[in-house]
Amino acid sequence: MINGAHVIIYSTDAEADRAFFRDVLRYPSVDAGHGWLIFKLPPAEVAVHPADAASHELLLMCDDLDRTMSELTDLGVQFIQPLQQQRWGVRTAFRLPGGGTVGLYEPLHERPHNL
């Protein structure tokens, strides 16, 4: 029935954010026309958390948060949150060139990728 998910990041500088995903994160992409890049994402999962108001959040995952942060820092990425230990993982966040934020975390839970 449903065979994928499409994530949209709204940006005040879409060109800079596309360059970030292409050049810094090195995500492969296709050109949907006129330089409009659509990026391949690593395996994804969805979690539903209780909250007072509905919202969405993008978090990228890694196996070793310290190493990944170090590699991204060497590439000029600036982290905007201190490490936060959660029951489900350790997280931080960084800012995209267009001003948006993306979470980054090392999960401590089992991952459903091989289901």
N, CA, C and O atoms as CSV, one atom per row, in Angstrom:
chain,resi,resn,atom,element,x,y,z
A,1,MET,N,N,0.838,-1.178,0.000
A,1,MET,CA,C,0.000,0.000,0.000
A,1,MET,C,C,0.887,1.247,0.000
A,1,MET,O,O,1.028,1.877,-1.048
A,2,ILE,N,N,1.487,1.626,1.124
A,2,ILE,CA,C,2.386,2.787,1.188
A,2,ILE,C,C,3.805,2.243,1.088
A,2,ILE,O,O,4.168,1.307,1.799
A,3,ASN,N,N,4.606,2.833,0.203
A,3,ASN,CA,C,5.937,2.292,-0.032
A,3,ASN,C,C,7.079,3.239,0.293
A,3,ASN,O,O,8.225,2.964,-0.064
A,4,GLY,N,N,6.793,4.346,0.961
A,4,GLY,CA,C,7.863,5.276,1.306
A,4,GLY,C,C,7.316,6.494,2.002
A,4,GLY,O,O,6.115,6.608,2.246
A,5,ALA,N,N,8.210,7.399,2.317
A,5,ALA,CA,C,7.851,8.672,2.940
A,5,ALA,C,C,8.650,9.780,2.270
A,5,ALA,O,O,9.782,9.564,1.837
A,6,HIS,N,N,8.071,10.941,2.187
A,6,HIS,CA,C,8.734,12.108,1.588
A,6,HIS,C,C,8.790,13.194,2.654
A,6,HIS,O,O,7.751,13.661,3.121
A,7,VAL,N,N,9.979,13.593,3.035
A,7,VAL,CA,C,10.177,14.626,4.050
A,7,VAL,C,C,10.406,15.949,3.335
A,7,VAL,O,O,11.179,16.014,2.379
A,8,ILE,N,N,9.746,16.994,3.790
A,8,ILE,CA,C,9.934,18.331,3.215
A,8,ILE,C,C,10.516,19.235,4.289
A,8,ILE,O,O,10.001,19.303,5.405
A,9,ILE,N,N,11.592,19.928,3.941
A,9,ILE,CA,C,12.172,20.948,4.817
A,9,ILE,C,C,11.901,22.288,4.144
A,9,ILE,O,O,12.395,22.540,3.045
A,10,TYR,N,N,11.136,23.131,4.779
A,10,TYR,CA,C,10.891,24.466,4.257
A,10,TYR,C,C,12.042,25.353,4.706
A,10,TYR,O,O,12.427,25.334,5.876
A,11,SER,N,N,12.586,26.122,3.789
A,11,SER,CA,C,13.821,26.853,4.049
A,11,SER,C,C,13.763,28.263,3.499
A,11,SER,O,O,13.142,28.511,2.466
A,12,THR,N,N,14.405,29.179,4.187
A,12,THR,CA,C,14.550,30.545,3.679
A,12,THR,C,C,15.713,30.634,2.697
A,12,THR,O,O,15.873,31.657,2.032
A,13,ASP,N,N,16.532,29.581,2.591
A,13,ASP,CA,C,17.627,29.518,1.629
A,13,ASP,C,C,17.747,28.071,1.138
A,13,ASP,O,O,18.660,27.340,1.521
A,14,ALA,N,N,16.810,27.684,0.290
A,14,ALA,CA,C,16.737,26.300,-0.179
A,14,ALA,C,C,18.007,25.877,-0.914
A,14,ALA,O,O,18.443,24.734,-0.773
A,15,GLU,N,N,18.600,26.761,-1.683
A,15,GLU,CA,C,19.826,26.406,-2.407
A,15,GLU,C,C,20.946,26.038,-1.434
A,15,GLU,O,O,21.654,25.053,-1.647
A,16,ALA,N,N,21.107,26.816,-0.376
A,16,ALA,CA,C,22.161,26.530,0.609
A,16,ALA,C,C,21.876,25.227,1.341
A,16,ALA,O,O,22.792,24.445,1.599
A,17,ASP,N,N,20.619,24.990,1.677
A,17,ASP,CA,C,20.283,23.750,2.372
A,17,ASP,C,C,20.440,22.540,1.458
A,17,ASP,O,O,20.873,21.480,1.909
A,18,ARG,N,N,20.095,22.684,0.180
A,18,ARG,CA,C,20.326,21.579,-0.765
A,18,ARG,C,C,21.819,21.298,-0.888
A,18,ARG,O,O,22.234,20.139,-0.913
A,19,ALA,N,N,22.623,22.349,-0.964
A,19,ALA,CA,C,24.079,22.164,-1.039
A,19,ALA,C,C,24.597,21.472,0.220
A,19,ALA,O,O,25.509,20.650,0.138
A,20,PHE,N,N,24.028,21.794,1.383
A,20,PHE,CA,C,24.428,21.154,2.634
A,20,PHE,C,C,24.151,19.650,2.584
A,20,PHE,O,O,25.024,18.851,2.921
A,21,PHE,N,N,22.957,19.264,2.172
A,21,PHE,CA,C,22.618,17.841,2.084
A,21,PHE,C,C,23.486,17.136,1.040
A,21,PHE,O,O,23.867,15.980,1.227
A,22,ARG,N,N,23.798,17.829,-0.059
A,22,ARG,CA,C,24.617,17.249,-1.123
A,22,ARG,C,C,26.098,17.188,-0.737
A,22,ARG,O,O,26.733,16.144,-0.887
A,23,ASP,N,N,26.651,18.299,-0.242
A,23,ASP,CA,C,28.101,18.413,-0.066
A,23,ASP,C,C,28.593,18.031,1.323
A,23,ASP,O,O,29.679,17.466,1.454
A,24,VAL,N,N,27.821,18.325,2.356
A,24,VAL,CA,C,28.258,18.033,3.721
A,24,VAL,C,C,27.797,16.642,4.141
A,24,VAL,O,O,28.605,15.819,4.570
A,25,LEU,N,N,26.494,16.382,4.015
A,25,LEU,CA,C,25.982,15.068,4.405
A,25,LEU,C,C,26.238,14.006,3.328
A,25,LEU,O,O,26.164,12.807,3.600
A,26,ARG,N,N,26.538,14.456,2.106
A,26,ARG,CA,C,26.837,13.584,0.975
A,26,ARG,C,C,25.700,12.617,0.645
A,26,ARG,O,O,25.937,11.460,0.299
A,27,TYR,N,N,24.472,13.102,0.755
A,27,TYR,CA,C,23.314,12.283,0.400
A,27,TYR,C,C,23.178,12.276,-1.123
A,27,TYR,O,O,23.209,13.338,-1.745
A,28,PRO,N,N,23.029,11.098,-1.733
A,28,PRO,CA,C,22.802,11.053,-3.181
A,28,PRO,C,C,21.432,11.659,-3.508
A,28,PRO,O,O,20.525,11.674,-2.676
A,29,SER,N,N,21.312,12.152,-4.733
A,29,SER,CA,C,20.062,12.818,-5.107
A,29,SER,C,C,19.751,12.617,-6.572
A,29,SER,O,O,20.599,12.195,-7.359
A,30,VAL,N,N,18.525,12.928,-6.916
A,30,VAL,CA,C,18.106,13.037,-8.310
A,30,VAL,C,C,17.641,14.472,-8.504
A,30,VAL,O,O,17.202,15.135,-7.564
A,31,ASP,N,N,17.747,14.933,-9.739
A,31,ASP,CA,C,17.276,16.277,-10.072
A,31,ASP,C,C,15.869,16.135,-10.630
A,31,ASP,O,O,15.670,15.564,-11.702
A,32,ALA,N,N,14.898,16.657,-9.896
A,32,ALA,CA,C,13.499,16.573,-10.318
A,32,ALA,C,C,13.166,17.646,-11.349
A,32,ALA,O,O,12.014,17.782,-11.761
A,33,GLY,N,N,14.166,18.400,-11.759
A,33,GLY,CA,C,13.983,19.449,-12.757
A,33,GLY,C,C,14.384,20.799,-12.214
A,33,GLY,O,O,14.044,21.148,-11.083
A,34,HIS,N,N,15.112,21.568,-13.023
A,34,HIS,CA,C,15.519,22.928,-12.683
A,34,HIS,C,C,16.370,22.981,-11.411
A,34,HIS,O,O,16.292,23.951,-10.658
A,35,GLY,N,N,17.186,21.942,-11.164
A,35,GLY,CA,C,18.052,21.927,-9.988
A,35,GLY,C,C,17.350,21.570,-8.691
A,35,GLY,O,O,17.930,21.706,-7.614
A,36,TRP,N,N,16.124,21.121,-8.781
A,36,TRP,CA,C,15.345,20.759,-7.588
A,36,TRP,C,C,15.758,19.356,-7.178
A,36,TRP,O,O,15.278,18.373,-7.743
A,37,LEU,N,N,16.651,19.259,-6.195
A,37,LEU,CA,C,17.211,17.980,-5.791
A,37,LEU,C,C,16.296,17.265,-4.797
A,37,LEU,O,O,15.779,17.869,-3.858
A,38,ILE,N,N,16.112,15.977,-5.026
A,38,ILE,CA,C,15.380,15.104,-4.109
A,38,ILE,C,C,16.410,14.103,-3.598
A,38,ILE,O,O,17.001,13.363,-4.384
A,39,PHE,N,N,16.628,14.077,-2.285
A,39,PHE,CA,C,17.701,13.296,-1.688
A,39,PHE,C,C,17.231,11.933,-1.203
A,39,PHE,O,O,16.135,11.780,-0.663
A,40,LYS,N,N,18.091,10.958,-1.411
A,40,LYS,CA,C,17.867,9.635,-0.837
A,40,LYS,C,C,18.222,9.722,0.645
A,40,LYS,O,O,19.278,10.237,1.012
A,41,LEU,N,N,17.339,9.219,1.480
A,41,LEU,CA,C,17.586,9.199,2.912
A,41,LEU,C,C,18.012,7.807,3.351
A,41,LEU,O,O,17.712,6.814,2.687
A,42,PRO,N,N,18.714,7.747,4.473
A,42,PRO,CA,C,18.983,6.433,5.048
A,42,PRO,C,C,17.671,5.820,5.527
A,42,PRO,O,O,16.637,6.487,5.502
A,43,PRO,N,N,17.699,4.557,5.963
A,43,PRO,CA,C,16.455,3.960,6.480
A,43,PRO,C,C,15.803,4.876,7.507
A,43,PRO,O,O,16.477,5.570,8.268
A,44,ALA,N,N,14.482,4.859,7.509
A,44,ALA,CA,C,13.734,5.768,8.375
A,44,ALA,C,C,12.785,4.986,9.275
A,44,ALA,O,O,12.488,3.816,9.031
A,45,GLU,N,N,12.329,5.647,10.298
A,45,GLU,CA,C,11.321,5.090,11.201
A,45,GLU,C,C,10.454,6.237,11.694
A,45,GLU,O,O,10.859,7.396,11.611
A,46,VAL,N,N,9.293,5.935,12.195
A,46,VAL,CA,C,8.377,6.945,12.712
A,46,VAL,C,C,8.037,6.597,14.155
A,46,VAL,O,O,7.730,5.446,14.468
A,47,ALA,N,N,8.091,7.580,15.020
A,47,ALA,CA,C,7.677,7.416,16.412
A,47,ALA,C,C,6.596,8.448,16.702
A,47,ALA,O,O,6.635,9.560,16.174
A,48,VAL,N,N,5.641,8.083,17.534
A,48,VAL,CA,C,4.573,8.998,17.924
A,48,VAL,C,C,4.724,9.254,19.421
A,48,VAL,O,O,4.602,8.343,20.240
A,49,HIS,N,N,4.991,10.517,19.758
A,49,HIS,CA,C,5.209,10.912,21.153
A,49,HIS,C,C,4.024,11.741,21.642
A,49,HIS,O,O,3.448,12.498,20.861
A,50,PRO,N,N,3.654,11.622,22.887
A,50,PRO,CA,C,2.589,12.478,23.414
A,50,PRO,C,C,3.083,13.928,23.517
A,50,PRO,O,O,4.259,14.173,23.785
A,51,ALA,N,N,2.182,14.871,23.305
A,51,ALA,CA,C,2.526,16.292,23.382
A,51,ALA,C,C,1.267,17.108,23.628
A,51,ALA,O,O,0.154,16.633,23.403
A,52,ASP,N,N,1.448,18.332,24.088
A,52,ASP,CA,C,0.324,19.238,24.310
A,52,ASP,C,C,-0.231,19.799,23.001
A,52,ASP,O,O,-1.409,20.146,22.916
A,53,ALA,N,N,0.636,19.887,21.973
A,53,ALA,CA,C,0.213,20.398,20.666
A,53,ALA,C,C,0.851,19.537,19.584
A,53,ALA,O,O,1.975,19.064,19.750
A,54,ALA,N,N,0.157,19.334,18.501
A,54,ALA,CA,C,0.679,18.534,17.408
A,54,ALA,C,C,1.832,19.256,16.715
A,54,ALA,O,O,1.785,20.470,16.520
A,55,SER,N,N,2.868,18.501,16.343
A,55,SER,CA,C,4.004,19.051,15.606
A,55,SER,C,C,4.774,17.896,14.985
A,55,SER,O,O,4.465,16.730,15.232
A,56,HIS,N,N,5.779,18.225,14.176
A,56,HIS,CA,C,6.648,17.234,13.552
A,56,HIS,C,C,8.087,17.654,13.802
A,56,HIS,O,O,8.370,18.832,14.020
A,57,GLU,N,N,8.994,16.685,13.769
A,57,GLU,CA,C,10.400,16.980,13.994
A,57,GLU,C,C,11.230,16.029,13.144
A,57,GLU,O,O,10.872,14.861,12.991
A,58,LEU,N,N,12.330,16.515,12.592
A,58,LEU,CA,C,13.245,15.674,11.830
A,58,LEU,C,C,14.490,15.433,12.673
A,58,LEU,O,O,15.162,16.371,13.102
A,59,LEU,N,N,14.783,14.152,12.900
A,59,LEU,CA,C,16.015,13.758,13.574
A,59,LEU,C,C,16.738,12.768,12.677
A,59,LEU,O,O,16.146,11.783,12.237
A,60,LEU,N,N,17.997,13.017,12.405
A,60,LEU,CA,C,18.818,12.053,11.694
A,60,LEU,C,C,19.482,11.165,12.740
A,60,LEU,O,O,19.755,11.617,13.852
A,61,MET,N,N,19.742,9.914,12.395
A,61,MET,CA,C,20.298,8.960,13.360
A,61,MET,C,C,21.718,8.574,12.976
A,61,MET,O,O,22.095,8.612,11.805
A,62,CYS,N,N,22.493,8.205,13.979
A,62,CYS,CA,C,23.851,7.727,13.754
A,62,CYS,C,C,24.175,6.662,14.793
A,62,CYS,O,O,23.487,6.542,15.806
A,63,ASP,N,N,25.219,5.897,14.537
A,63,ASP,CA,C,25.625,4.839,15.464
A,63,ASP,C,C,26.548,5.338,16.565
A,63,ASP,O,O,26.604,4.745,17.642
A,64,ASP,N,N,27.273,6.422,16.308
A,64,ASP,CA,C,28.236,6.958,17.273
A,64,ASP,C,C,28.133,8.481,17.246
A,64,ASP,O,O,28.732,9.134,16.390
A,65,LEU,N,N,27.378,9.039,18.178
A,65,LEU,CA,C,27.088,10.476,18.159
A,65,LEU,C,C,28.357,11.313,18.309
A,65,LEU,O,O,28.522,12.305,17.599
A,66,ASP,N,N,29.249,10.935,19.212
A,66,ASP,CA,C,30.479,11.712,19.397
A,66,ASP,C,C,31.297,11.766,18.106
A,66,ASP,O,O,31.759,12.835,17.708
A,67,ARG,N,N,31.476,10.623,17.457
A,67,ARG,CA,C,32.257,10.585,16.224
A,67,ARG,C,C,31.574,11.384,15.113
A,67,ARG,O,O,32.230,12.128,14.384
A,68,THR,N,N,30.259,11.225,14.987
A,68,THR,CA,C,29.522,11.937,13.944
A,68,THR,C,C,29.575,13.443,14.167
A,68,THR,O,O,29.752,14.209,13.220
A,69,MET,N,N,29.420,13.866,15.420
A,69,MET,CA,C,29.513,15.305,15.719
A,69,MET,C,C,30.904,15.833,15.380
A,69,MET,O,O,31.030,16.930,14.837
A,70,SER,N,N,31.927,15.082,15.686
A,70,SER,CA,C,33.291,15.502,15.384
A,70,SER,C,C,33.501,15.642,13.876
A,70,SER,O,O,34.077,16.626,13.413
A,71,GLU,N,N,33.032,14.656,13.117
A,71,GLU,CA,C,33.165,14.712,11.664
A,71,GLU,C,C,32.405,15.902,11.079
A,71,GLU,O,O,32.917,16.600,10.203
A,72,LEU,N,N,31.189,16.129,11.562
A,72,LEU,CA,C,30.397,17.250,11.050
A,72,LEU,C,C,30.984,18.588,11.472
A,72,LEU,O,O,30.957,19.545,10.698
A,73,THR,N,N,31.513,18.669,12.686
A,73,THR,CA,C,32.160,19.905,13.145
A,73,THR,C,C,33.354,20.233,12.253
A,73,THR,O,O,33.580,21.395,11.916
A,74,ASP,N,N,34.123,19.200,11.868
A,74,ASP,CA,C,35.263,19.410,10.966
A,74,ASP,C,C,34.816,19.937,9.606
A,74,ASP,O,O,35.596,20.575,8.899
A,75,LEU,N,N,33.561,19.672,9.240
A,75,LEU,CA,C,33.017,20.155,7.976
A,75,LEU,C,C,32.306,21.505,8.123
A,75,LEU,O,O,31.690,21.993,7.175
A,76,GLY,N,N,32.393,22.101,9.311
A,76,GLY,CA,C,31.824,23.428,9.534
A,76,GLY,C,C,30.430,23.453,10.115
A,76,GLY,O,O,29.838,24.526,10.231
A,77,VAL,N,N,29.884,22.303,10.485
A,77,VAL,CA,C,28.539,22.267,11.058
A,77,VAL,C,C,28.600,22.772,12.497
A,77,VAL,O,O,29.484,22.389,13.263
A,78,GLN,N,N,27.654,23.634,12.852
A,78,GLN,CA,C,27.591,24.171,14.211
A,78,GLN,C,C,26.406,23.559,14.945
A,78,GLN,O,O,25.263,23.637,14.494
A,79,PHE,N,N,26.707,22.954,16.076
A,79,PHE,CA,C,25.662,22.355,16.899
A,79,PHE,C,C,25.080,23.407,17.822
A,79,PHE,O,O,25.809,24.228,18.379
A,80,ILE,N,N,23.760,23.383,17.985
A,80,ILE,CA,C,23.075,24.441,18.726
A,80,ILE,C,C,22.442,23.945,20.013
A,80,ILE,O,O,21.815,24.716,20.739
A,81,GLN,N,N,22.604,22.666,20.297
A,81,GLN,CA,C,22.065,22.099,21.536
A,81,GLN,C,C,23.141,21.265,22.206
A,81,GLN,O,O,23.885,20.551,21.533
A,82,PRO,N,N,23.229,21.348,23.521
A,82,PRO,CA,C,24.125,20.431,24.219
A,82,PRO,C,C,23.562,19.017,24.135
A,82,PRO,O,O,22.377,18.830,23.855
A,83,LEU,N,N,24.403,18.035,24.374
A,83,LEU,CA,C,23.927,16.650,24.371
A,83,LEU,C,C,22.859,16.474,25.432
A,83,LEU,O,O,22.994,16.960,26.555
A,84,GLN,N,N,21.806,15.780,25.065
A,84,GLN,CA,C,20.704,15.506,25.985
A,84,GLN,C,C,20.504,14.003,26.055
A,84,GLN,O,O,20.243,13.356,25.042
A,85,GLN,N,N,20.624,13.460,27.234
A,85,GLN,CA,C,20.383,12.030,27.443
A,85,GLN,C,C,18.881,11.826,27.628
A,85,GLN,O,O,18.274,12.382,28.543
A,86,GLN,N,N,18.302,11.029,26.755
A,86,GLN,CA,C,16.894,10.683,26.843
A,86,GLN,C,C,16.798,9.192,27.139
A,86,GLN,O,O,17.795,8.478,27.031
A,87,ARG,N,N,15.647,8.725,27.501
A,87,ARG,CA,C,15.443,7.299,27.729
A,87,ARG,C,C,15.712,6.505,26.450
A,87,ARG,O,O,16.203,5.378,26.514
A,88,TRP,N,N,15.399,7.076,25.312
A,88,TRP,CA,C,15.483,6.401,24.024
A,88,TRP,C,C,16.763,6.671,23.252
A,88,TRP,O,O,16.992,6.047,22.215
A,89,GLY,N,N,17.612,7.592,23.730
A,89,GLY,CA,C,18.857,7.886,23.028
A,89,GLY,C,C,19.506,9.160,23.514
A,89,GLY,O,O,19.021,9.815,24.436
A,90,VAL,N,N,20.607,9.500,22.881
A,90,VAL,CA,C,21.334,10.736,23.165
A,90,VAL,C,C,21.164,11.626,21.941
A,90,VAL,O,O,21.359,11.174,20.813
A,91,ARG,N,N,20.800,12.899,22.157
A,91,ARG,CA,C,20.491,13.774,21.030
A,91,ARG,C,C,21.141,15.138,21.152
A,91,ARG,O,O,21.553,15.575,22.226
A,92,THR,N,N,21.214,15.784,20.012
A,92,THR,CA,C,21.641,17.167,19.898
A,92,THR,C,C,20.922,17.730,18.669
A,92,THR,O,O,20.013,17.091,18.141
A,93,ALA,N,N,21.315,18.903,18.217
A,93,ALA,CA,C,20.729,19.487,17.010
A,93,ALA,C,C,21.738,20.429,16.374
A,93,ALA,O,O,22.618,20.970,17.045
A,94,PHE,N,N,21.596,20.614,15.074
A,94,PHE,CA,C,22.435,21.583,14.362
A,94,PHE,C,C,21.554,22.437,13.473
A,94,PHE,O,O,20.414,22.088,13.167
A,95,ARG,N,N,22.113,23.565,13.068
A,95,ARG,CA,C,21.369,24.501,12.227
A,95,ARG,C,C,21.769,24.319,10.771
A,95,ARG,O,O,22.950,24.186,10.447
A,96,LEU,N,N,20.766,24.316,9.900
A,96,LEU,CA,C,21.006,24.302,8.463
A,96,LEU,C,C,21.380,25.711,7.999
A,96,LEU,O,O,21.057,26.681,8.684
A,97,PRO,N,N,22.049,25.846,6.859
A,97,PRO,CA,C,22.395,27.175,6.362
A,97,PRO,C,C,21.188,28.086,6.185
A,97,PRO,O,O,21.304,29.300,6.348
A,98,GLY,N,N,20.024,27.515,5.851
A,98,GLY,CA,C,18.812,28.301,5.658
A,98,GLY,C,C,18.104,28.679,6.944
A,98,GLY,O,O,17.059,29.328,6.903
A,99,GLY,N,N,18.655,28.285,8.093
A,99,GLY,CA,C,18.092,28.687,9.376
A,99,GLY,C,C,17.317,27.621,10.112
A,99,GLY,O,O,17.073,27.761,11.310
A,100,GLY,N,N,16.923,26.557,9.433
A,100,GLY,CA,C,16.182,25.494,10.096
A,100,GLY,C,C,17.076,24.658,10.998
A,100,GLY,O,O,18.302,24.748,10.926
A,101,THR,N,N,16.467,23.853,11.838
A,101,THR,CA,C,17.238,22.974,12.705
A,101,THR,C,C,16.915,21.517,12.399
A,101,THR,O,O,15.797,21.175,12.013
A,102,VAL,N,N,17.914,20.679,12.582
A,102,VAL,CA,C,17.781,19.237,12.394
A,102,VAL,C,C,18.350,18.572,13.632
A,102,VAL,O,O,19.449,18.902,14.078
A,103,GLY,N,N,17.601,17.642,14.179
A,103,GLY,CA,C,18.092,16.883,15.308
A,103,GLY,C,C,19.017,15.771,14.839
A,103,GLY,O,O,18.909,15.288,13.712
A,104,LEU,N,N,19.912,15.379,15.703
A,104,LEU,CA,C,20.815,14.264,15.436
A,104,LEU,C,C,20.858,13.432,16.697
A,104,LEU,O,O,21.056,13.962,17.790
A,105,TYR,N,N,20.669,12.104,16.549
A,105,TYR,CA,C,20.702,11.294,17.752
A,105,TYR,C,C,21.226,9.896,17.518
A,105,TYR,O,O,21.160,9.342,16.421
A,106,GLU,N,N,21.751,9.352,18.606
A,106,GLU,CA,C,22.202,7.968,18.658
A,106,GLU,C,C,21.151,7.191,19.438
A,106,GLU,O,O,21.038,7.357,20.652
A,107,PRO,N,N,20.381,6.345,18.758
A,107,PRO,CA,C,19.320,5.628,19.456
A,107,PRO,C,C,19.884,4.587,20.422
A,107,PRO,O,O,20.914,3.965,20.161
A,108,LEU,N,N,19.196,4.419,21.524
A,108,LEU,CA,C,19.526,3.376,22.493
A,108,LEU,C,C,18.493,2.250,22.444
A,108,LEU,O,O,18.613,1.258,23.163
A,109,HIS,N,N,17.488,2.407,21.600
A,109,HIS,CA,C,16.424,1.421,21.462
A,109,HIS,C,C,16.695,0.508,20.274
A,109,HIS,O,O,17.527,0.819,19.422
A,110,GLU,N,N,16.003,-0.597,20.221
A,110,GLU,CA,C,16.080,-1.478,19.073
A,110,GLU,C,C,15.501,-0.736,17.872
A,110,GLU,O,O,14.531,0.010,18.002
A,111,ARG,N,N,16.104,-0.945,16.706
A,111,ARG,CA,C,15.651,-0.259,15.499
A,111,ARG,C,C,14.884,-1.231,14.612
A,111,ARG,O,O,15.277,-2.392,14.494
A,112,PRO,N,N,13.799,-0.784,13.986
A,112,PRO,CA,C,12.934,-1.680,13.232
A,112,PRO,C,C,13.324,-1.901,11.776
A,112,PRO,O,O,12.482,-2.328,10.986
A,113,HIS,N,N,14.543,-1.631,11.400
A,113,HIS,CA,C,14.924,-1.621,9.988
A,113,HIS,C,C,14.873,-2.972,9.304
A,113,HIS,O,O,14.738,-3.030,8.082
A,114,ASN,N,N,14.976,-4.046,10.043
A,114,ASN,CA,C,14.975,-5.362,9.397
A,114,ASN,C,C,13.629,-6.088,9.526
A,114,ASN,O,O,13.558,-7.299,9.318
A,115,LEU,N,N,12.571,-5.356,9.865
A,115,LEU,CA,C,11.248,-5.986,9.978
A,115,LEU,C,C,10.677,-6.304,8.606
A,115,LEU,O,O,9.571,-6.837,8.507
